[in-house]
Amino acid sequence: MIETMEGVEKHVVRTLAEAVSVLIGENFDAFAVEGATALALEQATNARQHFPSLKITCLLSERPAEESATAAEQQNIGRFQSRLSWARKVCRLAG
C-alpha cells in the first residue's frame, strides 16, 4: 500500500526500539505498524506513549479482539485490516 504512494519516504525497521530510535532522529508525519494483530496493536500503543501527537496506524492481518480495538481507539490509533493473511504477506516478501 505505501509503495504505491508518490512522495512518501519510508523506513523499514524490525523492532519497536529501532522504530523509536528512527522516529527520534527524523521528522516524520506518521507511523505505520504492520504485523500480527495483537503485537502490532501493542507496539502502536507503546509508540503512542513516546510520541503523543504522531499519527499512528496499524495494518492488521486479522480483526482485533474487542479489548484491543477499544484500547487502540482510546489511543487514537487507526486500524486497517489487510486482505492478505500475515503468512501470505511473508511468503510474498520472501518470494
mmCIF file of the C-alpha atoms, coordinates in Angstrom:
data_MODEL
# 
_entry.id   MODEL 
# 
loop_
_atom_site.group_PDB 
_atom_site.id 
_atom_site.type_symbol 
_atom_site.label_atom_id 
_atom_site.label_alt_id 
_atom_site.label_comp_id 
_atom_site.label_asym_id 
_atom_site.label_entity_id 
_atom_site.label_seq_id 
_atom_site.pdbx_PDB_ins_code 
_atom_site.Cartn_x 
_atom_site.Cartn_y 
_atom_site.Cartn_z 
_atom_site.occupancy 
_atom_site.B_iso_or_equiv 
_atom_site.pdbx_formal_charge 
_atom_site.auth_seq_id 
_atom_site.auth_comp_id 
_atom_site.auth_asym_id 
_atom_site.auth_atom_id 
_atom_site.pdbx_PDB_model_num 
ATOM 1  C CA . MET A 1 1  ? 0.000   0.000   0.000  1.00 0.00 ? 1  MET A CA 1 
ATOM 2  C CA . ILE A 1 2  ? 2.669   2.506   0.994  1.00 0.00 ? 2  ILE A CA 1 
ATOM 3  C CA . GLU A 1 3  ? 4.786   1.564   -2.011 1.00 0.00 ? 3  GLU A CA 1 
ATOM 4  C CA . THR A 1 4  ? 2.092   2.945   -4.329 1.00 0.00 ? 4  THR A CA 1 
ATOM 5  C CA . MET A 1 5  ? 2.122   6.440   -2.787 1.00 0.00 ? 5  MET A CA 1 
ATOM 6  C CA . GLU A 1 6  ? 4.285   9.003   -4.539 1.00 0.00 ? 6  GLU A CA 1 
ATOM 7  C CA . GLY A 1 7  ? 6.468   11.289  -2.460 1.00 0.00 ? 7  GLY A CA 1 
ATOM 8  C CA . VAL A 1 8  ? 6.351   9.074   0.614  1.00 0.00 ? 8  VAL A CA 1 
ATOM 9  C CA . GLU A 1 9  ? 9.643   8.303   2.295  1.00 0.00 ? 9  GLU A CA 1 
ATOM 10 C CA . LYS A 1 10 ? 9.652   5.148   4.366  1.00 0.00 ? 10 LYS A CA 1 
ATOM 11 C CA . HIS A 1 11 ? 11.996  3.450   6.803  1.00 0.00 ? 11 HIS A CA 1 
ATOM 12 C CA . VAL A 1 12 ? 11.565  -0.268  7.473  1.00 0.00 ? 12 VAL A CA 1 
ATOM 13 C CA . VAL A 1 13 ? 12.501  -1.408  10.975 1.00 0.00 ? 13 VAL A CA 1 
ATOM 14 C CA . ARG A 1 14 ? 12.236  -4.765  12.705 1.00 0.00 ? 14 ARG A CA 1 
ATOM 15 C CA . THR A 1 15 ? 11.781  -3.829  16.367 1.00 0.00 ? 15 THR A CA 1 
ATOM 16 C CA . LEU A 1 16 ? 9.944   -1.205  18.374 1.00 0.00 ? 16 LEU A CA 1 
ATOM 17 C CA . ALA A 1 17 ? 13.241  0.006   19.861 1.00 0.00 ? 17 ALA A CA 1 
ATOM 18 C CA . GLU A 1 18 ? 14.618  0.553   16.362 1.00 0.00 ? 18 GLU A CA 1 
ATOM 19 C CA . ALA A 1 19 ? 11.416  2.370   15.356 1.00 0.00 ? 19 ALA A CA 1 
ATOM 20 C CA . VAL A 1 20 ? 11.633  4.707   18.353 1.00 0.00 ? 20 VAL A CA 1 
ATOM 21 C CA . SER A 1 21 ? 15.278  5.432   17.543 1.00 0.00 ? 21 SER A CA 1 
ATOM 22 C CA . VAL A 1 22 ? 14.441  6.308   13.919 1.00 0.00 ? 22 VAL A CA 1 
ATOM 23 C CA . LEU A 1 23 ? 11.445  8.424   14.938 1.00 0.00 ? 23 LEU A CA 1 
ATOM 24 C CA . ILE A 1 24 ? 13.545  10.403  17.428 1.00 0.00 ? 24 ILE A CA 1 
ATOM 25 C CA . GLY A 1 25 ? 16.269  11.044  14.871 1.00 0.00 ? 25 GLY A CA 1 
ATOM 26 C CA . GLU A 1 26 ? 13.992  12.073  11.998 1.00 0.00 ? 26 GLU A CA 1 
ATOM 27 C CA . ASN A 1 27 ? 10.958  14.268  11.407 1.00 0.00 ? 27 ASN A CA 1 
ATOM 28 C CA . PHE A 1 28 ? 8.023   12.019  10.487 1.00 0.00 ? 28 PHE A CA 1 
ATOM 29 C CA . ASP A 1 29 ? 4.358   12.805  9.910  1.00 0.00 ? 29 ASP A CA 1 
ATOM 30 C CA . ALA A 1 30 ? 3.067   9.289   10.584 1.00 0.00 ? 30 ALA A CA 1 
ATOM 31 C CA . PHE A 1 31 ? 3.990   5.829   11.847 1.00 0.00 ? 31 PHE A CA 1 
ATOM 32 C CA . ALA A 1 32 ? 2.530   2.610   10.420 1.00 0.00 ? 32 ALA A CA 1 
ATOM 33 C CA . VAL A 1 33 ? 2.841   -0.726  12.194 1.00 0.00 ? 33 VAL A CA 1 
ATOM 34 C CA . GLU A 1 34 ? 2.244   -3.931  10.250 1.00 0.00 ? 34 GLU A CA 1 
ATOM 35 C CA . GLY A 1 35 ? 2.179   -7.425  11.661 1.00 0.00 ? 35 GLY A CA 1 
ATOM 36 C CA . ALA A 1 36 ? 0.271   -9.929  13.706 1.00 0.00 ? 36 ALA A CA 1 
ATOM 37 C CA . THR A 1 37 ? -2.740  -8.106  15.129 1.00 0.00 ? 37 THR A CA 1 
ATOM 38 C CA . ALA A 1 38 ? -2.055  -8.332  18.879 1.00 0.00 ? 38 ALA A CA 1 
ATOM 39 C CA . LEU A 1 39 ? 1.642   -7.484  18.510 1.00 0.00 ? 39 LEU A CA 1 
ATOM 40 C CA . ALA A 1 40 ? 1.032   -4.614  16.072 1.00 0.00 ? 40 ALA A CA 1 
ATOM 41 C CA . LEU A 1 41 ? -1.540  -3.032  18.381 1.00 0.00 ? 41 LEU A CA 1 
ATOM 42 C CA . GLU A 1 42 ? 0.758   -3.431  21.391 1.00 0.00 ? 42 GLU A CA 1 
ATOM 43 C CA . GLN A 1 43 ? 3.649   -1.800  19.535 1.00 0.00 ? 43 GLN A CA 1 
ATOM 44 C CA . ALA A 1 44 ? 1.434   1.032   18.300 1.00 0.00 ? 44 ALA A CA 1 
ATOM 45 C CA . THR A 1 45 ? 0.222   1.657   21.851 1.00 0.00 ? 45 THR A CA 1 
ATOM 46 C CA . ASN A 1 46 ? 3.824   1.716   23.111 1.00 0.00 ? 46 ASN A CA 1 
ATOM 47 C CA . ALA A 1 47 ? 4.806   4.127   20.330 1.00 0.00 ? 47 ALA A CA 1 
ATOM 48 C CA . ARG A 1 48 ? 1.896   6.380   21.320 1.00 0.00 ? 48 ARG A CA 1 
ATOM 49 C CA . GLN A 1 49 ? 3.426   6.744   24.802 1.00 0.00 ? 49 GLN A CA 1 
ATOM 50 C CA . HIS A 1 50 ? 6.649   8.089   23.266 1.00 0.00 ? 50 HIS A CA 1 
ATOM 51 C CA . PHE A 1 51 ? 5.003   10.202  20.550 1.00 0.00 ? 51 PHE A CA 1 
ATOM 52 C CA . PRO A 1 52 ? 1.603   11.508  21.715 1.00 0.00 ? 52 PRO A CA 1 
ATOM 53 C CA . SER A 1 53 ? 0.963   13.751  18.692 1.00 0.00 ? 53 SER A CA 1 
ATOM 54 C CA . LEU A 1 54 ? 2.192   11.380  15.946 1.00 0.00 ? 54 LEU A CA 1 
ATOM 55 C CA . LYS A 1 55 ? -0.367  9.884   13.563 1.00 0.00 ? 55 LYS A CA 1 
ATOM 56 C CA . ILE A 1 56 ? -0.210  6.119   14.146 1.00 0.00 ? 56 ILE A CA 1 
ATOM 57 C CA . THR A 1 57 ? -1.861  3.430   12.030 1.00 0.00 ? 57 THR A CA 1 
ATOM 58 C CA . CYS A 1 58 ? -1.900  -0.359  12.258 1.00 0.00 ? 58 CYS A CA 1 
ATOM 59 C CA . LEU A 1 59 ? -2.126  -2.576  9.194  1.00 0.00 ? 59 LEU A CA 1 
ATOM 60 C CA . LEU A 1 60 ? -3.631  -5.692  10.725 1.00 0.00 ? 60 LEU A CA 1 
ATOM 61 C CA . SER A 1 61 ? -3.711  -9.269  9.477  1.00 0.00 ? 61 SER A CA 1 
ATOM 62 C CA . GLU A 1 62 ? -6.997  -10.054 11.221 1.00 0.00 ? 62 GLU A CA 1 
ATOM 63 C CA . ARG A 1 63 ? -9.794  -8.407  13.173 1.00 0.00 ? 63 ARG A CA 1 
ATOM 64 C CA . PRO A 1 64 ? -8.582  -7.360  16.636 1.00 0.00 ? 64 PRO A CA 1 
ATOM 65 C CA . ALA A 1 65 ? -10.142 -8.557  19.867 1.00 0.00 ? 65 ALA A CA 1 
ATOM 66 C CA . GLU A 1 66 ? -12.713 -6.112  21.225 1.00 0.00 ? 66 GLU A CA 1 
ATOM 67 C CA . GLU A 1 67 ? -10.474 -5.113  24.142 1.00 0.00 ? 67 GLU A CA 1 
ATOM 68 C CA . SER A 1 68 ? -7.551  -4.369  21.803 1.00 0.00 ? 68 SER A CA 1 
ATOM 69 C CA . ALA A 1 69 ? -9.765  -2.436  19.395 1.00 0.00 ? 69 ALA A CA 1 
ATOM 70 C CA . THR A 1 70 ? -11.141 -0.337  22.257 1.00 0.00 ? 70 THR A CA 1 
ATOM 71 C CA . ALA A 1 71 ? -7.639  0.399   23.575 1.00 0.00 ? 71 ALA A CA 1 
ATOM 72 C CA . ALA A 1 72 ? -6.476  1.415   20.085 1.00 0.00 ? 72 ALA A CA 1 
ATOM 73 C CA . GLU A 1 73 ? -9.481  3.688   19.678 1.00 0.00 ? 73 GLU A CA 1 
ATOM 74 C CA . GLN A 1 74 ? -8.778  5.346   23.042 1.00 0.00 ? 74 GLN A CA 1 
ATOM 75 C CA . GLN A 1 75 ? -5.160  5.895   21.972 1.00 0.00 ? 75 GLN A CA 1 
ATOM 76 C CA . ASN A 1 76 ? -6.291  7.399   18.633 1.00 0.00 ? 76 ASN A CA 1 
ATOM 77 C CA . ILE A 1 77 ? -4.604  4.621   16.636 1.00 0.00 ? 77 ILE A CA 1 
ATOM 78 C CA . GLY A 1 78 ? -6.025  3.975   13.180 1.00 0.00 ? 78 GLY A CA 1 
ATOM 79 C CA . ARG A 1 79 ? -6.672  0.366   12.207 1.00 0.00 ? 79 ARG A CA 1 
ATOM 80 C CA . PHE A 1 80 ? -6.883  -1.153  8.744  1.00 0.00 ? 80 PHE A CA 1 
ATOM 81 C CA . GLN A 1 81 ? -7.368  -4.828  8.102  1.00 0.00 ? 81 GLN A CA 1 
ATOM 82 C CA . SER A 1 82 ? -5.333  -6.212  5.215  1.00 0.00 ? 82 SER A CA 1 
ATOM 83 C CA . ARG A 1 83 ? -6.912  -8.606  2.763  1.00 0.00 ? 83 ARG A CA 1 
ATOM 84 C CA . LEU A 1 84 ? -3.811  -10.776 2.746  1.00 0.00 ? 84 LEU A CA 1 
ATOM 85 C CA . SER A 1 85 ? -3.080  -13.036 5.676  1.00 0.00 ? 85 SER A CA 1 
ATOM 86 C CA . TRP A 1 86 ? 0.171   -12.433 7.543  1.00 0.00 ? 86 TRP A CA 1 
ATOM 87 C CA . ALA A 1 87 ? 1.580   -15.731 6.195  1.00 0.00 ? 87 ALA A CA 1 
ATOM 88 C CA . ARG A 1 88 ? 0.809   -14.697 2.625  1.00 0.00 ? 88 ARG A CA 1 
ATOM 89 C CA . LYS A 1 89 ? 2.496   -11.340 3.145  1.00 0.00 ? 89 LYS A CA 1 
ATOM 90 C CA . VAL A 1 90 ? 5.622   -13.072 4.461  1.00 0.00 ? 90 VAL A CA 1 
ATOM 91 C CA . CYS A 1 91 ? 5.618   -15.503 1.521  1.00 0.00 ? 91 CYS A CA 1 
ATOM 92 C CA . ARG A 1 92 ? 5.147   -12.651 -0.918 1.00 0.00 ? 92 ARG A CA 1 
ATOM 93 C CA . LEU A 1 93 ? 8.065   -10.731 0.625  1.00 0.00 ? 93 LEU A CA 1 
ATOM 94 C CA . ALA A 1 94 ? 10.291  -13.813 0.620  1.00 0.00 ? 94 ALA A CA 1 
ATOM 95 C CA . GLY A 1 95 ? 9.327   -14.934 -2.853 1.00 0.00 ? 95 GLY A CA 1 
# 
